[in-house]
Every structure is written in structure tokens, then in C-alpha cells.
Amino acid sequence: MLWRLLEIGLFAAALFALGLFAREMLGSWAFQRAAGARFDREVARADAAGPKPSPAPARDALARLEIPRLGLSKIVVDGADKEDLSHAVGRIPWGGVFGGSGTVGLAGHRDTHFRKLADVAVGDTLRVTTLAARYTYVVEDTRVVEPDDVEILAPTGRPRLALVTCYPFHYIGPAPHRFVVEAREVEAQTASARTL
């Protein structure tokens, strides 16, 4: 009898955990879809405006990150706290900014938004679209670092991009390391130039 109750309890706990996971995944998917549609409309409006000042970005979307070879396209928000990363890729606040000369750090969960980073390779193209410009980067290196290693975000004087996620990719629970993708900017195209 006790084993039967334990079995029922464990089954109920598993269903509850599965429900929480499904809710998180659906919430993230819905956010990406809605914020992405709004962001794409704003980018089209900024492109049509030509050299005029672009409108302010949507409250919930800073940029769109794409890795064409991997079929990855994610909305980026400004911030990397728990709430931000539950819905999107987040710009690490103490890193650089798009259009600046430092390293922009983008963080994402390994089991949702950055799942495909397991297959990223040196030479892959990364694109980041903001209302002001489209930036193209090329992956130069990937490496595994400790969670407190933030050297990748140190000022470089050159426009760079770093993608950061937990590692190993298929680890159950809080992962002990971080996987970093380092890329250098190879092109920046303003909104007015995107329409030409």
C-alpha cells in the first residue's frame, strides 16, 4: 500500500513538473512570436523612414539575433535576469551596446533559446538587427569557461559579440560551466542602407 501511494505521488509530481515546463515553453514561444512580429513591423517602418530618426524600439524587443546556418532566430531583450531569459535572449547589461566599440554579451538558456548553439562552428555568420542598423558577425572561437569568468565582456576597443549559455548542453539541473561563442563584427549596415 505504501509503495502504491509513493508511486502515485511521484507520478503526480512528474505531471506537475511537466506542466510547469510546458507552461514555460508555451509562454516563451508566445512571447517570441508576438514580440518578433511587433519588432519586424518596427524594423520595416524604420527602413521606410530612411535617414530620419528611427522610432523607439518596442518595450520588449531590443534586437533580433539570427544564425542562418542553424535556423536560429530569436528576439533579444535588454537585460539578462531570470524573467528576461525565460522569454528571450538577453543583452548582458554590463557588456557593450550595439553600434559601440566593445563586446556585446547575449545570454540565453541552453535548453530553450540557445539550444542550437551546441552545433555552432567557427566561421558561422551571426546577424543582429536593431531599428538603427543590421550588424553581421563571424564566429572566431567557442570555449567552455567557469560561471564567474566574465573576461569575454572586457572592453576590447573593437565591436564584438559574445553569446553565453550554460554547459554541458544536456546536463540535468544547474550546469557547472558556461559555453561562450566569440564573434567579430564584419559589417554594420544602417537602417537607411538596408532599403537600398
Buried (B, 14 or more C-beta within 10 A) or exposed (E): EEEEEEEEEEEEEEEEEEEEEEEBEEEBEEBBEBBBEBBBEBBEEBBEBEEEEBEEBBEBBBBBBBBEBBEBBBBBBBBBEEEBBBBBBBBBEEBBBBBEEBBBBBBBBBBBBBBBBBEBEEEBBBBBBBBBBBBBBBBEEBEEBEEEBBEBBEEEEEBBBBBBBBBEBEEEEEBEBBBBBBBBBEEBBBBBEBEE
